[in-house]
Amino acid sequence: SPAVPPAPAVAAFESPGPPDAVAAPGAARAPAPPPSTATLPETAASYLSAPAPRYPLAARRDGIEGRVTVRVLVSAQGTPARVEIAQSSGSEILDRAAVQAVSAWRFAPARRGSQPVDAWVLVPVEFHLRSG
């Protein structure tokens, strides 16, 4: 049966910054603030709701097993904004089942300080048949 991992691994902590301000023609630009030496603590996204994916019948019938690593952009709202295959299981059937399942999951978003932010995570999804 498919296994749900205990926690996602943070692939990269990416948060879109504010867009660069564009000055009106002829307007004076304010000097850039000095870089901050303080860093806010960063916390990774974690699972809120992660039901196990359905094991595809064709894969079960054919004895196909494997591990799919799914790359997920978890939004600041905790929903998957993008879901893609980071590493295939070698089976398109299992890969599709993993993407479909993870697309419906809900996460506690990553945070920079107390602010929720978008962040990429890697989610391993294992498909194993029980023997016996």
NUPA-13344 format. One line per 3 residues: number of its first residue (from 1); for each residue x, y, z of N, C-alpha, C, O. Coordinates in steps of 0.2 Angstrom, whole numbers, plus 5000, padded with zeros to 4 digits. Layout:
NUM) X/Y/Z/X/Y/Z/X/Y/Z/X/Y/Z | ...
//
This chain:
1) 5004/4994/5000/5000/5000/5000/5004/5006/5000/5010/5006/5002 | 5002/5012/4998/5006/5018/4997/5007/5020/5004/5003/5020/5009 | 5013/5023/5005/5015/5026/5012/5016/5033/5011/5018/5036/5006
4) 5014/5036/5017/5014/5043/5017/5020/5045/5022/5021/5042/5027 | 5025/5049/5019/5031/5051/5023/5029/5055/5029/5024/5058/5030 | 5034/5055/5035/5032/5059/5041/5032/5066/5040/5028/5070/5043
7) 5036/5069/5035/5037/5076/5035/5040/5078/5028/5045/5074/5026 | 5039/5083/5025/5042/5085/5019/5049/5087/5020/5050/5090/5025 | 5053/5086/5015/5060/5089/5015/5060/5096/5012/5057/5096/5006
10) 5063/5101/5015/5063/5107/5011/5068/5107/5006/5074/5106/5007 | 5066/5108/5000/5071/5108/4994/5074/5115/4994/5080/5115/4993 | 5071/5120/4994/5073/5127/4994/5068/5131/4997/5062/5130/4996
13) 5071/5136/5000/5066/5141/5004/5066/5147/4999/5070/5151/4999 | 5060/5148/4995/5060/5153/4991/5054/5157/4992/5048/5154/4993 | 5055/5163/4993/5049/5168/4994/5050/5174/4990/5055/5177/4990
16) 5044/5175/4986/5045/5180/4981/5045/5187/4985/5041/5188/4990 | 5050/5191/4984/5051/5197/4987/5047/5203/4984/5043/5201/4979 | 5046/5209/4987/5042/5214/4984/5045/5216/4978/5051/5216/4977
19) 5041/5218/4973/5044/5220/4966/5048/5227/4967/5046/5231/4972 | 5053/5228/4963/5057/5234/4963/5052/5240/4961/5048/5239/4957 | 5053/5245/4965/5049/5251/4964/5051/5254/4957/5057/5255/4956
22) 5047/5257/4953/5048/5260/4947/5047/5268/4948/5041/5269/4950 | 5052/5272/4948/5051/5279/4949/5048/5282/4943/5049/5280/4937 | 5043/5287/4944/5041/5291/4938/5046/5295/4935/5051/5297/4938
25) 5046/5296/4928/5051/5300/4925/5052/5306/4928/5047/5310/4930 | 5059/5308/4929/5060/5314/4932/5060/5314/4940/5063/5319/4943 | 5058/5309/4943/5057/5308/4950/5064/5306/4953/5067/5302/4950
28) 5065/5309/4959/5072/5307/4962/5070/5300/4966/5065/5299/4969 | 5075/5296/4966/5075/5289/4969/5078/5290/4976/5083/5293/4977 | 5074/5287/4980/5077/5287/4987/5082/5282/4988/5083/5277/4984
31) 5087/5283/4992/5093/5279/4993/5090/5272/4995/5086/5272/4999 | 5094/5267/4993/5092/5260/4995/5094/5259/5003/5099/5262/5005 | 5089/5256/5007/5091/5255/5014/5097/5250/5014/5098/5246/5010
34) 5101/5251/5020/5107/5246/5021/5104/5239/5022/5099/5238/5024 | 5108/5234/5020/5106/5227/5021/5105/5226/5028/5109/5228/5032 | 5100/5222/5030/5099/5220/5037/5104/5215/5039/5105/5210/5035
37) 5106/5215/5045/5111/5210/5047/5107/5205/5051/5109/5199/5053 | 5101/5207/5053/5096/5202/5057/5093/5197/5052/5091/5199/5047 | 5092/5191/5054/5089/5186/5050/5083/5184/5054/5083/5182/5060
40) 5077/5183/5050/5072/5180/5054/5072/5172/5054/5074/5169/5049 | 5070/5169/5059/5070/5162/5059/5065/5159/5053/5060/5162/5052 | 5067/5154/5050/5063/5151/5045/5061/5144/5047/5065/5140/5050
43) 5055/5143/5046/5052/5136/5047/5049/5133/5041/5047/5137/5037 | 5050/5127/5040/5048/5123/5034/5041/5122/5034/5037/5122/5039 | 5038/5120/5028/5031/5118/5028/5030/5111/5031/5035/5107/5031
46) 5024/5110/5033/5023/5103/5036/5016/5101/5034/5012/5105/5031 | 5015/5094/5035/5008/5092/5033/5003/5094/5037/5004/5094/5043 | 4997/5095/5035/4991/5096/5039/4986/5090/5037/4983/5087/5041
49) 4985/5089/5031/4981/5084/5028/4984/5080/5022/4985/5083/5017 | 4986/5074/5023/4990/5070/5018/4988/5063/5018/4991/5058/5019 | 4981/5062/5015/4979/5055/5014/4983/5052/5009/4986/5054/5004
52) 4984/5045/5011/4988/5041/5006/4985/5041/4999/4979/5040/4998 | 4989/5041/4994/4987/5040/4987/4984/5033/4986/4985/5028/4989 | 4979/5033/4981/4976/5027/4979/4981/5023/4975/4984/5026/4971
55) 4982/5017/4976/4986/5013/4972/4983/5011/4966/4978/5008/4966 | 4985/5013/4960/4982/5012/4954/4981/5005/4953/4986/5001/4953 | 4975/5003/4951/4973/4996/4950/4978/4992/4945/4980/4987/4946
58) 4979/4996/4939/4984/4993/4934/4991/4992/4937/4994/4986/4935 | 4993/4996/4941/5000/4995/4944/5000/4989/4949/5004/4985/4949 | 4994/4989/4953/4993/4983/4957/4993/4977/4954/4996/4972/4956
61) 4989/4977/4948/4988/4970/4945/4995/4968/4941/4996/4962/4941 | 4999/4973/4939/5005/4971/4936/5011/4971/4941/5017/4970/4938 | 5010/4972/4947/5015/4971/4952/5020/4977/4952/5026/4976/4954
64) 5018/4983/4950/5022/4988/4949/5023/4992/4956/5018/4994/4959 | 5029/4993/4958/5030/4996/4965/5035/5002/4963/5039/5002/4958 | 5036/5007/4967/5041/5012/4966/5040/5018/4971/5036/5018/4975
67) 5045/5022/4970/5045/5028/4974/5045/5034/4970/5049/5035/4965 | 5041/5039/4971/5040/5045/4967/5042/5051/4972/5040/5051/4977 | 5047/5055/4969/5048/5061/4973/5045/5067/4970/5046/5069/4964
70) 5040/5070/4973/5036/5076/4971/5038/5082/4973/5040/5083/4979 | 5039/5087/4969/5041/5094/4971/5035/5098/4971/5031/5099/4966 | 5034/5101/4977/5028/5105/4978/5030/5112/4980/5034/5113/4985
73) 5026/5117/4977/5027/5124/4979/5021/5125/4984/5015/5125/4981 | 5022/5125/4990/5017/5126/4995/5016/5134/4996/5020/5137/4998 | 5010/5136/4995/5008/5143/4995/5008/5145/5002/5008/5141/5007
76) 5008/5152/5003/5007/5154/5010/5001/5153/5013/5000/5153/5019 | 4996/5151/5009/4989/5148/5012/4989/5141/5014/4984/5138/5016 | 4995/5137/5012/4995/5130/5014/4993/5126/5008/4992/5120/5009
79) 4991/5128/5002/4989/5124/4997/4995/5123/4992/4999/5127/4991 | 4994/5117/4988/4999/5116/4983/4998/5121/4977/4993/5120/4974 | 5003/5126/4976/5002/5130/4970/5005/5127/4964/5002/5128/4958
82) 5010/5123/4964/5013/5119/4959/5015/5112/4961/5017/5112/4967 | 5014/5107/4957/5016/5100/4959/5019/5097/4953/5016/5097/4948 | 5025/5095/4954/5029/5092/4948/5033/5086/4950/5034/5085/4956
85) 5035/5082/4946/5039/5076/4947/5046/5078/4948/5049/5081/4943 | 5049/5077/4954/5056/5079/4955/5060/5073/4953/5066/5073/4950 | 5058/5067/4954/5061/5060/4952/5056/5055/4951/5052/5054/4956
88) 5056/5052/4945/5051/5048/4943/5052/5041/4947/5057/5039/4948 | 5046/5037/4947/5047/5030/4950/5049/5026/4944/5051/5020/4945 | 5048/5028/4938/5050/5024/4932/5043/5021/4929/5043/5018/4924
91) 5038/5023/4933/5031/5021/4931/5026/5027/4930/5025/5030/4935 | 5024/5028/4924/5020/5034/4923/5013/5034/4927/5011/5039/4929 | 5011/5028/4928/5005/5027/4932/5006/5029/4939/5002/5032/4942
94) 5011/5027/4942/5013/5028/4949/5014/5036/4950/5012/5039/4955 | 5018/5039/4945/5019/5046/4945/5013/5050/4945/5012/5055/4949 | 5008/5048/4940/5002/5052/4940/4998/5051/4947/4995/5056/4949
97) 4998/5045/4950/4994/5044/4956/4997/5049/4961/4994/5051/4965 | 5004/5049/4962/5007/5053/4967/5006/5061/4966/5004/5064/4971 | 5006/5063/4960/5005/5070/4958/4997/5072/4960/4996/5077/4963
100) 4993/5067/4958/4986/5068/4959/4984/5069/4967/4981/5073/4969 | 4987/5064/4971/4986/5064/4978/4989/5070/4981/4986/5073/4985 | 4995/5072/4980/4999/5077/4983/4995/5084/4981/4995/5089/4985
103) 4992/5084/4975/4989/5090/4973/4983/5092/4978/4981/5098/4978 | 4980/5087/4981/4974/5088/4986/4976/5089/4993/4972/5090/4997 | 4983/5088/4995/4985/5088/5001/4985/5096/5004/4985/5100/5000
106) 4985/5097/5010/4985/5103/5013/4991/5103/5018/4992/5098/5022 | 4994/5109/5018/5000/5110/5022/5000/5116/5027/4996/5120/5026 | 5004/5115/5032/5005/5121/5036/5011/5125/5033/5016/5122/5032
109) 5010/5131/5030/5015/5134/5026/5021/5136/5030/5021/5136/5036 | 5026/5136/5026/5033/5138/5029/5032/5145/5031/5027/5149/5029 | 5036/5147/5036/5036/5154/5039/5043/5157/5039/5048/5154/5040
112) 5043/5164/5038/5049/5168/5039/5047/5172/5045/5043/5177/5044 | 5050/5171/5051/5047/5174/5057/5040/5172/5058/5039/5166/5058 | 5036/5177/5059/5029/5175/5060/5025/5175/5053/5019/5173/5053
115) 5028/5177/5048/5024/5178/5041/5024/5171/5037/5030/5169/5036 | 5018/5169/5035/5018/5163/5031/5021/5165/5024/5019/5170/5021 | 5025/5161/5021/5028/5162/5014/5027/5156/5010/5026/5150/5012
118) 5028/5157/5003/5028/5152/4998/5035/5148/4999/5040/5151/5000 | 5035/5141/4998/5041/5138/4999/5040/5131/4995/5035/5128/4995 | 5046/5129/4992/5046/5123/4989/5048/5117/4994/5052/5118/4998
121) 5045/5111/4993/5046/5106/4997/5047/5099/4993/5044/5099/4987 | 5051/5094/4995/5051/5088/4991/5047/5083/4996/5048/5082/5002 | 5042/5079/4992/5038/5075/4996/5039/5068/4993/5037/5067/4987
124) 5042/5063/4996/5043/5056/4994/5036/5052/4995/5033/5052/5000 | 5034/5049/4989/5028/5045/4990/5030/5038/4988/5033/5037/4982 | 5029/5033/4992/5031/5026/4991/5025/5022/4989/5020/5022/4993
127) 5026/5017/4984/5020/5013/4983/5023/5006/4983/5028/5004/4980 | 5021/5002/4988/5023/4995/4989/5017/4990/4990/5012/4992/4993 | 5018/4985/4987/5013/4979/4988/5014/4975/4994/5020/4974/4995
130) 5009/4973/4997/5010/4969/5003/5011/4962/5000/5007/4960/4995 | 5015/4958/5003/5016/4951/5000/5012/4946/5005/5012/4948/5011 | 5010/4941/5002/5006/4936/5006/4999/4937/5007/4995/4934/5010
//
